[in-house]
């Protein structure tokens, strides 16, 4: 039985992330603007895990959202990249490499 290596695992993780990105883009395109506004209003600053209020916390000069009910930490677009740049040889940069979006011309 073949056990996948780390390169193979990274490949499939990147492929899966790209599929998820495309699916989200398709779903976003199909939502009406009024539906988008309603969803934003319902979920803005709410924890996706437990539904409690999220609070802004500054960590390494990056504003992130933190839920003090379940201890979840959430990053908006671009925030993970900023944190990974602060630690170029760390775990964050390794995870970021798995999910980085490669633009194809």
DOSEBA-123533 format. One line per field, with one value per atom (N, C-alpha, C, O): residue number from 1; residue in one letter; atom name; x, y, z. Coordinates in steps of 0.001 Angstrom, whole numbers, m for minus. Atoms other than C-alpha are relative to their C-alpha. Layout:
BEGIN
pos	NUM_... $
code	A_... $
site	CA_... $
px	X_... $
py	Y_... $
pz	Z_... $
***
This chain:
BEGIN
pos	1_1_1_1_2_2_2_2_3_3_3_3_4_4_4_4_5_5_5_5_6_6_6_6_7_7_7_7_8_8_8_8_9_9_9_9_10_10_10_10_11_11_11_11_12_12_12_12_13_13_13_13_14_14_14_14_15_15_15_15_16_16_16_16_17_17_17_17_18_18_18_18_19_19_19_19_20_20_20_20_21_21_21_21_22_22_22_22_23_23_23_23_24_24_24_24_25_25_25_25_26_26_26_26_27_27_27_27_28_28_28_28_29_29_29_29_30_30_30_30_31_31_31_31_32_32_32_32_33_33_33_33_34_34_34_34_35_35_35_35_36_36_36_36_37_37_37_37_38_38_38_38_39_39_39_39_40_40_40_40_41_41_41_41_42_42_42_42_43_43_43_43_44_44_44_44_45_45_45_45_46_46_46_46_47_47_47_47_48_48_48_48_49_49_49_49_50_50_50_50_51_51_51_51_52_52_52_52_53_53_53_53_54_54_54_54_55_55_55_55_56_56_56_56_57_57_57_57_58_58_58_58_59_59_59_59_60_60_60_60_61_61_61_61_62_62_62_62_63_63_63_63_64_64_64_64_65_65_65_65_66_66_66_66_67_67_67_67_68_68_68_68_69_69_69_69_70_70_70_70_71_71_71_71_72_72_72_72_73_73_73_73_74_74_74_74_75_75_75_75_76_76_76_76_77_77_77_77_78_78_78_78_79_79_79_79_80_80_80_80_81_81_81_81_82_82_82_82_83_83_83_83_84_84_84_84_85_85_85_85_86_86_86_86_87_87_87_87_88_88_88_88_89_89_89_89_90_90_90_90_91_91_91_91_92_92_92_92_93_93_93_93_94_94_94_94_95_95_95_95_96_96_96_96_97_97_97_97_98_98_98_98_99_99_99_99_100_100_100_100_101_101_101_101_102_102_102_102_103_103_103_103_104_104_104_104_105_105_105_105 $
code	X_X_X_X_X_X_X_X_X_X_X_X_X_X_X_X_X_X_X_X_X_X_X_X_X_X_X_X_X_X_X_X_X_X_X_X_X_X_X_X_X_X_X_X_X_X_X_X_X_X_X_X_X_X_X_X_X_X_X_X_X_X_X_X_X_X_X_X_X_X_X_X_X_X_X_X_X_X_X_X_X_X_X_X_X_X_X_X_X_X_X_X_X_X_X_X_X_X_X_X_X_X_X_X_X_X_X_X_X_X_X_X_X_X_X_X_X_X_X_X_X_X_X_X_X_X_X_X_X_X_X_X_X_X_X_X_X_X_X_X_X_X_X_X_X_X_X_X_X_X_X_X_X_X_X_X_X_X_X_X_X_X_X_X_X_X_X_X_X_X_X_X_X_X_X_X_X_X_X_X_X_X_X_X_X_X_X_X_X_X_X_X_X_X_X_X_X_X_X_X_X_X_X_X_X_X_X_X_X_X_X_X_X_X_X_X_X_X_X_X_X_X_X_X_X_X_X_X_X_X_X_X_X_X_X_X_X_X_X_X_X_X_X_X_X_X_X_X_X_X_X_X_X_X_X_X_X_X_X_X_X_X_X_X_X_X_X_X_X_X_X_X_X_X_X_X_X_X_X_X_X_X_X_X_X_X_X_X_X_X_X_X_X_X_X_X_X_X_X_X_X_X_X_X_X_X_X_X_X_X_X_X_X_X_X_X_X_X_X_X_X_X_X_X_X_X_X_X_X_X_X_X_X_X_X_X_X_X_X_X_X_X_X_X_X_X_X_X_X_X_X_X_X_X_X_X_X_X_X_X_X_X_X_X_X_X_X_X_X_X_X_X_X_X_X_X_X_X_X_X_X_X_X_X_X_X_X_X_X_X_X_X_X_X_X_X_X_X_X_X_X_X_X_X_X_X_X_X_X_X_X_X_X_X_X_X_X_X_X_X $
site	N_CA_C_O_N_CA_C_O_N_CA_C_O_N_CA_C_O_N_CA_C_O_N_CA_C_O_N_CA_C_O_N_CA_C_O_N_CA_C_O_N_CA_C_O_N_CA_C_O_N_CA_C_O_N_CA_C_O_N_CA_C_O_N_CA_C_O_N_CA_C_O_N_CA_C_O_N_CA_C_O_N_CA_C_O_N_CA_C_O_N_CA_C_O_N_CA_C_O_N_CA_C_O_N_CA_C_O_N_CA_C_O_N_CA_C_O_N_CA_C_O_N_CA_C_O_N_CA_C_O_N_CA_C_O_N_CA_C_O_N_CA_C_O_N_CA_C_O_N_CA_C_O_N_CA_C_O_N_CA_C_O_N_CA_C_O_N_CA_C_O_N_CA_C_O_N_CA_C_O_N_CA_C_O_N_CA_C_O_N_CA_C_O_N_CA_C_O_N_CA_C_O_N_CA_C_O_N_CA_C_O_N_CA_C_O_N_CA_C_O_N_CA_C_O_N_CA_C_O_N_CA_C_O_N_CA_C_O_N_CA_C_O_N_CA_C_O_N_CA_C_O_N_CA_C_O_N_CA_C_O_N_CA_C_O_N_CA_C_O_N_CA_C_O_N_CA_C_O_N_CA_C_O_N_CA_C_O_N_CA_C_O_N_CA_C_O_N_CA_C_O_N_CA_C_O_N_CA_C_O_N_CA_C_O_N_CA_C_O_N_CA_C_O_N_CA_C_O_N_CA_C_O_N_CA_C_O_N_CA_C_O_N_CA_C_O_N_CA_C_O_N_CA_C_O_N_CA_C_O_N_CA_C_O_N_CA_C_O_N_CA_C_O_N_CA_C_O_N_CA_C_O_N_CA_C_O_N_CA_C_O_N_CA_C_O_N_CA_C_O_N_CA_C_O_N_CA_C_O_N_CA_C_O_N_CA_C_O_N_CA_C_O_N_CA_C_O_N_CA_C_O_N_CA_C_O_N_CA_C_O_N_CA_C_O_N_CA_C_O_N_CA_C_O_N_CA_C_O_N_CA_C_O_N_CA_C_O_N_CA_C_O $
px	842_0_885_1860_m795_1338_m408_m1586_250_1648_466_1624_m392_1610_1096_1104_m1064_4700_m462_m1575_396_4684_m221_m1101_202_5037_m1355_m2061_1282_2047_m1155_m2172_1022_31_m172_m1297_61_910_m716_m1527_648_m164_m1512_m2257_1436_m3566_m644_m1792_530_m4032_m171_m1178_112_m3325_m1137_m1889_1084_m5677_m1363_m2272_1253_m8432_m303_m1448_191_m7914_m459_m1323_391_m8202_m1450_m2195_1392_m11443_m949_m1994_832_m12856_m94_m1155_m18_m11817_m939_m1685_873_m13588_m1463_m2318_1367_m16717_m535_m1674_409_m16857_m249_m1197_192_m16467_m1304_m2019_1260_m19339_m1197_m2178_1101_m21556_m187_m1318_46_m20695_m648_m1428_537_m21558_m1509_m2207_1421_m24994_m867_m2084_782_m26034_m410_405_470_m28151_602_947_m593_m26833_m780_m177_796_m29723_286_341_m329_m28926_1379_1575_m1343_m25253_m44_591_105_m26162_m640_m214_682_m28503_953_980_m968_m25810_1084_1475_m1026_m23216_m532_166_588_m25580_m167_75_201_m26358_1306_1358_m1234_m22777_1150_2189_m1089_m20682_427_m381_m627_m18345_m566_m640_477_m19787_938_1424_m887_m17707_m646_m1782_565_m18207_m98_m810_49_m17660_m1145_m1885_1003_m19952_m1058_m2061_995_m21806_113_m645_m155_m20617_732_1212_m596_m19216_1522_2195_m1441_m15727_527_m153_m645_m13331_1309_2025_m1258_m10457_1145_1053_m1206_m7023_1177_1191_m1188_m3678_1079_1435_m1057_m1029_1063_773_m1105_2364_m392_m133_429_923_m1058_m1227_1082_m1925_m1270_m1285_1274_m5542_m701_m995_681_m7190_m1260_m1416_1218_m10555_142_648_m139_m10730_m1346_m2026_1202_m13655_445_1180_m407_m13240_m912_m658_880_m16092_596_623_m552_m14463_1502_2109_m1430_m10932_401_1569_m318_m11153_693_408_m705_m8854_m231_m36_387_m9887_719_879_m760_m7979_m785_m1393_627_m9371_1003_2177_m854_m7984_1242_1144_m1265_m4325_676_1881_m587_m3819_952_1995_m876_m2341_1323_2383_m1213_132_904_2124_m785_1221_694_1858_m600_1797_1093_2110_m995_3681_1279_2374_m1188_6017_835_2054_m722_6922_819_1738_m686_8092_258_m417_m178_9513_338_95_m374_10762_m867_m425_836_7835_m1137_m1252_1145_4725_m978_m1531_958_2569_401_m448_m436_4670_m139_m412_197_4518_m1463_m1764_1432_716_m406_m1169_326_485_421_m299_m477_2530_m983_m1154_980_m72_m1200_m1746_1244_m2920_191_m778_m215_m1297_m664_m693_728_m3208_945_1489_m874_m1194_m865_m1796_736_m2490_523_1728_m390_m2488_m432_m1574_332_m2339_m1013_m1390 $
py	m1183_0_1244_1322_m1219_3420_1043_1382_m1071_6037_1307_1414_m1243_9600_741_782_m792_11721_1424_1782_m1374_15339_826_1686_m740_16665_m346_527_441_14599_574_996_m566_15749_1492_1992_m1430_19385_236_1155_m128_18932_m122_714_208_17556_1075_1449_m1086_20218_1256_1955_m1169_22937_m176_765_282_21285_171_766_m118_21056_1457_1892_m1417_24689_754_1626_m665_25786_m334_541_391_23819_764_1245_m715_25407_1485_2093_m1399_28875_231_1209_m121_28316_m169_562_216_26984_1226_1633_m1199_29995_1154_1916_m1063_32351_m200_764_290_30615_315_904_m274_30813_1498_1982_m1447_34491_662_1603_m583_35248_m211_609_304_33657_675_765_m662_35459_1400_2146_m1353_38559_961_566_m996_41776_113_282_m107_41908_m1185_m1024_1175_38364_159_m199_m225_39286_955_710_m985_42324_m619_m347_649_40228_m959_m995_924_37577_751_351_m807_40230_525_498_m566_41798_m1076_m814_1088_38443_m505_m842_658_37230_934_474_m941_40390_m17_160_8_40149_m1089_m921_1166_36771_m1162_m1355_1154_33684_m1094_m1487_1069_31027_m1333_m2232_1251_28299_m30_m1010_22_29324_1086_1043_m1047_32438_1197_2156_m1132_34740_1148_993_m1199_38219_m137_m648_m45_38592_1364_2380_m1240_41202_160_m813_m293_42892_m12_580_83_42111_241_m266_m229_43344_m990_m1088_980_40644_223_139_m289_41438_1054_901_m1143_44689_m371_347_418_42801_m118_m779_71_43262_m1300_m1529_1273_39843_m26_795_131_38742_m1180_m2240_1025_36742_m191_778_341_34948_m425_m1402_332_34913_m1047_m1494_1063_32406_m1379_m2241_1318_29504_57_m956_m225_30973_m159_m417_50_30913_1277_2361_m1143_33197_m38_m1076_m32_34314_1123_2229_m931_36054_347_m521_m449_38113_m104_m405_80_38178_869_2055_m718_39175_m3_235_m39_38945_m1166_m994_1158_35446_239_m106_m278_36557_973_810_m968_39511_m683_m404_719_37217_m952_m1104_936_34687_729_193_m775_37414_368_508_m334_38271_m1185_m1013_1211_34672_m868_m1880_651_33543_m1487_m2184_1422_30127_m742_m1738_612_29239_m827_m1035_840_27109_763_194_m772_29923_69_m70_m74_30277_m1361_m1424_1336_26487_m231_m754_152_26490_903_491_m931_29538_m553_m385_581_27751_m1053_m1193_1014_24949_620_42_m583_27320_1242_1934_m1193_30040_m177_m1267_m5_30952_357_1461_m233_30629_514_m164_m562_32885_m613_m628_538_31233_976_1436_m994_33525_m502_224 $
pz	0_0_0_749_167_m1002_1042_1155_m955_1748_m635_m1039_667_352_758_1988_m585_929_217_m170_m301_2062_m1259_m1280_1250_m1494_m613_m1119_541_m2596_833_283_m879_430_m268_m305_310_m336_m1320_m1430_1305_m3959_137_m375_m141_m2987_869_627_m825_m293_m843_m723_892_m2891_m994_m1249_950_m5396_672_95_m723_m2792_324_200_m305_m1749_m1248_m1159_1246_m5389_m358_m800_260_m5822_919_480_m967_m2659_m352_m208_400_m3875_m1184_m1208_1176_m7224_380_m119_m442_m5532_727_500_m728_m3215_m961_m774_990_m6186_m763_m1040_697_m7984_894_439_m923_m4906_198_233_m173_m4405_m1208_m1061_1226_m8030_m97_m693_114_m7671_1062_902_m1035_m4510_m446_m988_303_m5034_1017_2131_m898_m3510_1307_2367_m1231_m1028_924_2143_m798_116_644_1805_m533_528_1189_2215_m1075_2649_1239_2362_m1118_4805_733_1963_m615_5392_762_1859_m675_6238_1328_2341_m1208_8759_1089_2267_m958_10408_609_1791_m426_10638_319_793_m227_10943_1466_2378_m1323_13920_901_2119_m749_14966_m240_m1354_79_15685_m849_m587_826_12997_747_298_m762_15626_1005_1080_m1072_18476_m121_591_213_17250_918_768_m916_20028_m710_m1833_593_19392_m139_757_221_17897_419_276_m424_19259_m753_m987_684_17443_1007_2083_m823_18903_m931_m2052_804_17615_415_1589_m230_17276_m1066_m2260_921_15709_m1037_m2230_817_14330_m1038_m2023_895_12600_828_1866_m700_13659_m389_m1562_230_14032_870_1775_m776_15396_957_589_m1031_18618_693_1030_m751_20271_1386_1536_m1361_24020_626_1745_m496_24437_m285_594_361_22551_m282_m629_238_22180_m1460_m1752_1424_18384_m445_64_578_16419_m1501_m2133_1400_12941_m731_m214_811_10185_m1258_m1885_1237_7335_m1136_m923_1181_3831_156_468_m55_3828_1358_1447_m1340_7593_243_874_m183_7527_m707_m185_755_4867_750_763_m784_7027_1177_1465_m1127_10007_m459_217_525_7876_m393_m225_377_6582_1218_1120_m1229_10170_504_1305_m431_10634_m1238_m1429_1302_7239_47_m938_m76_8438_1010_1584_m1021_10697_m559_m1767_347_10694_m884_m1825_790_9311_m1460_m2340_1394_6188_m681_m1880_566_5692_m360_m1433_268_5951_m1160_m2034_1072_3710_m1351_m2336_1250_1044_m521_m1732_414_1008_m700_m1640_491_272_m860_m1172_815_m1782_m1359_m1929_1272_m4896_m1125_m1160_1152_m8078_m1145_m1579_1131_m10835_m1289_m1540_1298_m14227_m1087_m1091_1023_m17266_m991_m1910 $
***
